[in-house]
């Protein structure tokens, strides 16, 4: 039976979620015809301290985003594009990657994390392996240079700017497909109106709903932003999703709110929550933007990791899909403006973000991968 190996890492929730989304889409059309395996390459195949990256990533972003951004810029603009650092990197990683592919044989390799593309493809080619290698880019508007390697069999990209960047970095048009970003098939066939979704969740159907999310790890200043919104006494109900951050959930639950407020931890029905909401407050993460686009949910982008996510904010604003309001006060000001009219501005943003949606993305990604197994 064909076996698919996903290369990922739990640095944030997006890489595992992308792998599971692709797996779910493949199961819809090919259930029982393949097997899958997810390997956290940072955790299982790199030495200390790199193997702690899944544990330190979220605290690093929350406490020292500037240092992370500086390292990202240095790597994307100086180290990764240069031949010598790149050669040293892939050669240094070769023993570990060789062990990975020996211990996890597969019929096709799917990489959903930029850091592992180059060392993985280098290892496979030097092992004289014929395994097809597919890259599924999980960044959004302007992916890092490390996503692009001209030796891959296929590179699936999320946006037109991401496709154009691939061309400038040496990939041939026949190597790439503009599919859109991978999100769970749940988002492609919801079948509920906003009012129906609110009733299903037990929310007030008479109030506009502000949904706040911080990713799977509850990243970003959710408490400060929620307090700023609450102080404005806006005519809305507030829904806050803290992900796996249990301490944050308890802090928010212990607070007395002026507005009707509900706090959730990690949820598996985000497609229903987004369908029920009127506006989404979030940092500029690629997965959340893509999910919001599929349900036509306007965005208030409360922040972005500089260089990695800041191109996403520019893209969203340019497309008329949301507003950029970095900081808790600006978020509250933006929501006050959006909720002050008869819904016209939110409708405009909803129209704008729907233009970003690619509803068939997850099916096209699954089909592309399956072509290497059929």
Secondary structure as a PSIPRED ss2 file (coil, helix, strand):
# PSIPRED VFORMAT (PSIPRED V4.0)

   1 X C   1.000  0.000  0.000
   2 X E   0.000  0.000  1.000
   3 X E   0.000  0.000  1.000
   4 X E   0.000  0.000  1.000
   5 X E   0.000  0.000  1.000
   6 X E   0.000  0.000  1.000
   7 X E   0.000  0.000  1.000
   8 X E   0.000  0.000  1.000
   9 X C   1.000  0.000  0.000
  10 X C   1.000  0.000  0.000
  11 X C   1.000  0.000  0.000
  12 X C   1.000  0.000  0.000
  13 X C   1.000  0.000  0.000
  14 X H   0.000  1.000  0.000
  15 X H   0.000  1.000  0.000
  16 X H   0.000  1.000  0.000
  17 X H   0.000  1.000  0.000
  18 X H   0.000  1.000  0.000
  19 X H   0.000  1.000  0.000
  20 X H   0.000  1.000  0.000
  21 X H   0.000  1.000  0.000
  22 X H   0.000  1.000  0.000
  23 X H   0.000  1.000  0.000
  24 X H   0.000  1.000  0.000
  25 X H   0.000  1.000  0.000
  26 X H   0.000  1.000  0.000
  27 X H   0.000  1.000  0.000
  28 X H   0.000  1.000  0.000
  29 X H   0.000  1.000  0.000
  30 X H   0.000  1.000  0.000
  31 X C   1.000  0.000  0.000
  32 X C   1.000  0.000  0.000
  33 X C   1.000  0.000  0.000
  34 X E   0.000  0.000  1.000
  35 X E   0.000  0.000  1.000
  36 X E   0.000  0.000  1.000
  37 X E   0.000  0.000  1.000
  38 X E   0.000  0.000  1.000
  39 X E   0.000  0.000  1.000
  40 X E   0.000  0.000  1.000
  41 X H   0.000  1.000  0.000
  42 X H   0.000  1.000  0.000
  43 X H   0.000  1.000  0.000
  44 X H   0.000  1.000  0.000
  45 X H   0.000  1.000  0.000
  46 X C   1.000  0.000  0.000
  47 X C   1.000  0.000  0.000
  48 X C   1.000  0.000  0.000
  49 X C   1.000  0.000  0.000
  50 X H   0.000  1.000  0.000
  51 X H   0.000  1.000  0.000
  52 X H   0.000  1.000  0.000
  53 X H   0.000  1.000  0.000
  54 X H   0.000  1.000  0.000
  55 X H   0.000  1.000  0.000
  56 X H   0.000  1.000  0.000
  57 X H   0.000  1.000  0.000
  58 X H   0.000  1.000  0.000
  59 X H   0.000  1.000  0.000
  60 X H   0.000  1.000  0.000
  61 X H   0.000  1.000  0.000
  62 X H   0.000  1.000  0.000
  63 X H   0.000  1.000  0.000
  64 X C   1.000  0.000  0.000
  65 X H   0.000  1.000  0.000
  66 X H   0.000  1.000  0.000
  67 X H   0.000  1.000  0.000
  68 X H   0.000  1.000  0.000
  69 X H   0.000  1.000  0.000
  70 X H   0.000  1.000  0.000
  71 X H   0.000  1.000  0.000
  72 X H   0.000  1.000  0.000
  73 X H   0.000  1.000  0.000
  74 X H   0.000  1.000  0.000
  75 X H   0.000  1.000  0.000
  76 X H   0.000  1.000  0.000
  77 X H   0.000  1.000  0.000
  78 X H   0.000  1.000  0.000
  79 X H   0.000  1.000  0.000
  80 X C   1.000  0.000  0.000
  81 X C   1.000  0.000  0.000
  82 X C   1.000  0.000  0.000
  83 X H   0.000  1.000  0.000
  84 X H   0.000  1.000  0.000
  85 X H   0.000  1.000  0.000
  86 X H   0.000  1.000  0.000
  87 X H   0.000  1.000  0.000
  88 X H   0.000  1.000  0.000
  89 X H   0.000  1.000  0.000
  90 X H   0.000  1.000  0.000
  91 X H   0.000  1.000  0.000
  92 X H   0.000  1.000  0.000
  93 X H   0.000  1.000  0.000
  94 X H   0.000  1.000  0.000
  95 X H   0.000  1.000  0.000
  96 X H   0.000  1.000  0.000
  97 X H   0.000  1.000  0.000
  98 X H   0.000  1.000  0.000
  99 X H   0.000  1.000  0.000
 100 X H   0.000  1.000  0.000
 101 X H   0.000  1.000  0.000
 102 X H   0.000  1.000  0.000
 103 X H   0.000  1.000  0.000
 104 X C   1.000  0.000  0.000
 105 X C   1.000  0.000  0.000
 106 X C   1.000  0.000  0.000
 107 X C   1.000  0.000  0.000
 108 X E   0.000  0.000  1.000
 109 X E   0.000  0.000  1.000
 110 X E   0.000  0.000  1.000
 111 X E   0.000  0.000  1.000
 112 X C   1.000  0.000  0.000
 113 X C   1.000  0.000  0.000
 114 X H   0.000  1.000  0.000
 115 X H   0.000  1.000  0.000
 116 X H   0.000  1.000  0.000
 117 X H   0.000  1.000  0.000
 118 X H   0.000  1.000  0.000
 119 X H   0.000  1.000  0.000
 120 X H   0.000  1.000  0.000
 121 X H   0.000  1.000  0.000
 122 X H   0.000  1.000  0.000
 123 X H   0.000  1.000  0.000
 124 X H   0.000  1.000  0.000
 125 X H   0.000  1.000  0.000
 126 X H   0.000  1.000  0.000
 127 X C   1.000  0.000  0.000
 128 X C   1.000  0.000  0.000
 129 X C   1.000  0.000  0.000
 130 X C   1.000  0.000  0.000
 131 X C   1.000  0.000  0.000
 132 X E   0.000  0.000  1.000
 133 X E   0.000  0.000  1.000
 134 X E   0.000  0.000  1.000
 135 X E   0.000  0.000  1.000
 136 X E   0.000  0.000  1.000
 137 X C   1.000  0.000  0.000
 138 X C   1.000  0.000  0.000
 139 X C   1.000  0.000  0.000
 140 X C   1.000  0.000  0.000
 141 X C   1.000  0.000  0.000
 142 X C   1.000  0.000  0.000
 143 X C   1.000  0.000  0.000
 144 X C   1.000  0.000  0.000
 145 X H   0.000  1.000  0.000
 146 X H   0.000  1.000  0.000
 147 X H   0.000  1.000  0.000
 148 X C   1.000  0.000  0.000
 149 X C   1.000  0.000  0.000
 150 X C   1.000  0.000  0.000
 151 X C   1.000  0.000  0.000
 152 X C   1.000  0.000  0.000
 153 X C   1.000  0.000  0.000
 154 X E   0.000  0.000  1.000
 155 X E   0.000  0.000  1.000
 156 X E   0.000  0.000  1.000
 157 X E   0.000  0.000  1.000
 158 X C   1.000  0.000  0.000
 159 X C   1.000  0.000  0.000
 160 X H   0.000  1.000  0.000
 161 X H   0.000  1.000  0.000
 162 X H   0.000  1.000  0.000
 163 X H   0.000  1.000  0.000
 164 X H   0.000  1.000  0.000
 165 X H   0.000  1.000  0.000
 166 X H   0.000  1.000  0.000
 167 X H   0.000  1.000  0.000
 168 X H   0.000  1.000  0.000
 169 X C   1.000  0.000  0.000
 170 X C   1.000  0.000  0.000
 171 X C   1.000  0.000  0.000
 172 X C   1.000  0.000  0.000
 173 X H   0.000  1.000  0.000
 174 X H   0.000  1.000  0.000
 175 X H   0.000  1.000  0.000
 176 X E   0.000  0.000  1.000
 177 X E   0.000  0.000  1.000
 178 X E   0.000  0.000  1.000
 179 X C   1.000  0.000  0.000
 180 X C   1.000  0.000  0.000
 181 X C   1.000  0.000  0.000
 182 X C   1.000  0.000  0.000
 183 X C   1.000  0.000  0.000
 184 X C   1.000  0.000  0.000
 185 X H   0.000  1.000  0.000
 186 X H   0.000  1.000  0.000
 187 X H   0.000  1.000  0.000
 188 X H   0.000  1.000  0.000
 189 X C   1.000  0.000  0.000
 190 X C   1.000  0.000  0.000
 191 X C   1.000  0.000  0.000
 192 X C   1.000  0.000  0.000
 193 X C   1.000  0.000  0.000
 194 X H   0.000  1.000  0.000
 195 X H   0.000  1.000  0.000
 196 X H   0.000  1.000  0.000
 197 X H   0.000  1.000  0.000
 198 X H   0.000  1.000  0.000
 199 X H   0.000  1.000  0.000
 200 X H   0.000  1.000  0.000
 201 X H   0.000  1.000  0.000
 202 X C   1.000  0.000  0.000
 203 X C   1.000  0.000  0.000
 204 X C   1.000  0.000  0.000
 205 X C   1.000  0.000  0.000
 206 X C   1.000  0.000  0.000
 207 X C   1.000  0.000  0.000
 208 X E   0.000  0.000  1.000
 209 X E   0.000  0.000  1.000
 210 X E   0.000  0.000  1.000
 211 X E   0.000  0.000  1.000
 212 X E   0.000  0.000  1.000
 213 X E   0.000  0.000  1.000
 214 X C   1.000  0.000  0.000
 215 X C   1.000  0.000  0.000
 216 X C   1.000  0.000  0.000
 217 X C   1.000  0.000  0.000
 218 X C   1.000  0.000  0.000
 219 X C   1.000  0.000  0.000
 220 X C   1.000  0.000  0.000
 221 X C   1.000  0.000  0.000
 222 X H   0.000  1.000  0.000
 223 X H   0.000  1.000  0.000
 224 X H   0.000  1.000  0.000
 225 X H   0.000  1.000  0.000
 226 X H   0.000  1.000  0.000
 227 X H   0.000  1.000  0.000
 228 X H   0.000  1.000  0.000
 229 X H   0.000  1.000  0.000
 230 X H   0.000  1.000  0.000
 231 X H   0.000  1.000  0.000
 232 X C   1.000  0.000  0.000
 233 X C   1.000  0.000  0.000
 234 X C   1.000  0.000  0.000
 235 X C   1.000  0.000  0.000
 236 X E   0.000  0.000  1.000
 237 X E   0.000  0.000  1.000
 238 X E   0.000  0.000  1.000
 239 X E   0.000  0.000  1.000
 240 X E   0.000  0.000  1.000
 241 X E   0.000  0.000  1.000
 242 X C   1.000  0.000  0.000
 243 X C   1.000  0.000  0.000
 244 X C   1.000  0.000  0.000
 245 X C   1.000  0.000  0.000
 246 X H   0.000  1.000  0.000
 247 X H   0.000  1.000  0.000
 248 X H   0.000  1.000  0.000
 249 X H   0.000  1.000  0.000
 250 X H   0.000  1.000  0.000
 251 X H   0.000  1.000  0.000
 252 X H   0.000  1.000  0.000
 253 X H   0.000  1.000  0.000
 254 X C   1.000  0.000  0.000
 255 X C   1.000  0.000  0.000
 256 X C   1.000  0.000  0.000
 257 X C   1.000  0.000  0.000
 258 X C   1.000  0.000  0.000
 259 X C   1.000  0.000  0.000
 260 X C   1.000  0.000  0.000
 261 X E   0.000  0.000  1.000
 262 X E   0.000  0.000  1.000
 263 X E   0.000  0.000  1.000
 264 X E   0.000  0.000  1.000
 265 X C   1.000  0.000  0.000
 266 X C   1.000  0.000  0.000
 267 X C   1.000  0.000  0.000
 268 X C   1.000  0.000  0.000
 269 X C   1.000  0.000  0.000
 270 X H   0.000  1.000  0.000
 271 X H   0.000  1.000  0.000
 272 X H   0.000  1.000  0.000
 273 X H   0.000  1.000  0.000
 274 X H   0.000  1.000  0.000
 275 X H   0.000  1.000  0.000
 276 X H   0.000  1.000  0.000
 277 X C   1.000  0.000  0.000
 278 X C   1.000  0.000  0.000
 279 X E   0.000  0.000  1.000
 280 X E   0.000  0.000  1.000
 281 X E   0.000  0.000  1.000
 282 X E   0.000  0.000  1.000
 283 X E   0.000  0.000  1.000
 284 X C   1.000  0.000  0.000
 285 X C   1.000  0.000  0.000
 286 X H   0.000  1.000  0.000
 287 X H   0.000  1.000  0.000
 288 X H   0.000  1.000  0.000
 289 X H   0.000  1.000  0.000
 290 X H   0.000  1.000  0.000
 291 X H   0.000  1.000  0.000
 292 X H   0.000  1.000  0.000
 293 X H   0.000  1.000  0.000
 294 X H   0.000  1.000  0.000
 295 X H   0.000  1.000  0.000
 296 X C   1.000  0.000  0.000
 297 X C   1.000  0.000  0.000
 298 X E   0.000  0.000  1.000
 299 X E   0.000  0.000  1.000
 300 X E   0.000  0.000  1.000
 301 X E   0.000  0.000  1.000
 302 X E   0.000  0.000  1.000
 303 X E   0.000  0.000  1.000
 304 X C   1.000  0.000  0.000
 305 X C   1.000  0.000  0.000
 306 X C   1.000  0.000  0.000
 307 X C   1.000  0.000  0.000
 308 X C   1.000  0.000  0.000
 309 X C   1.000  0.000  0.000
 310 X H   0.000  1.000  0.000
 311 X H   0.000  1.000  0.000
 312 X H   0.000  1.000  0.000
 313 X H   0.000  1.000  0.000
 314 X H   0.000  1.000  0.000
 315 X H   0.000  1.000  0.000
 316 X H   0.000  1.000  0.000
 317 X H   0.000  1.000  0.000
 318 X H   0.000  1.000  0.000
 319 X C   1.000  0.000  0.000
 320 X C   1.000  0.000  0.000
 321 X C   1.000  0.000  0.000
 322 X E   0.000  0.000  1.000
 323 X E   0.000  0.000  1.000
 324 X E   0.000  0.000  1.000
 325 X C   1.000  0.000  0.000
 326 X C   1.000  0.000  0.000
 327 X C   1.000  0.000  0.000
 328 X H   0.000  1.000  0.000
 329 X H   0.000  1.000  0.000
 330 X H   0.000  1.000  0.000
 331 X H   0.000  1.000  0.000
 332 X H   0.000  1.000  0.000
 333 X H   0.000  1.000  0.000
 334 X H   0.000  1.000  0.000
 335 X H   0.000  1.000  0.000
 336 X H   0.000  1.000  0.000
 337 X H   0.000  1.000  0.000
 338 X H   0.000  1.000  0.000
 339 X C   1.000  0.000  0.000
 340 X C   1.000  0.000  0.000
 341 X C   1.000  0.000  0.000
 342 X C   1.000  0.000  0.000
 343 X C   1.000  0.000  0.000
 344 X H   0.000  1.000  0.000
 345 X H   0.000  1.000  0.000
 346 X H   0.000  1.000  0.000
 347 X H   0.000  1.000  0.000
 348 X H   0.000  1.000  0.000
 349 X H   0.000  1.000  0.000
 350 X H   0.000  1.000  0.000
 351 X H   0.000  1.000  0.000
 352 X H   0.000  1.000  0.000
 353 X H   0.000  1.000  0.000
 354 X H   0.000  1.000  0.000
 355 X C   1.000  0.000  0.000
 356 X C   1.000  0.000  0.000
 357 X C   1.000  0.000  0.000
 358 X C   1.000  0.000  0.000
 359 X C   1.000  0.000  0.000
 360 X C   1.000  0.000  0.000
 361 X H   0.000  1.000  0.000
 362 X H   0.000  1.000  0.000
 363 X H   0.000  1.000  0.000
 364 X H   0.000  1.000  0.000
 365 X H   0.000  1.000  0.000
 366 X H   0.000  1.000  0.000
 367 X H   0.000  1.000  0.000
 368 X H   0.000  1.000  0.000
 369 X H   0.000  1.000  0.000
 370 X H   0.000  1.000  0.000
 371 X H   0.000  1.000  0.000
 372 X C   1.000  0.000  0.000
 373 X C   1.000  0.000  0.000
 374 X C   1.000  0.000  0.000
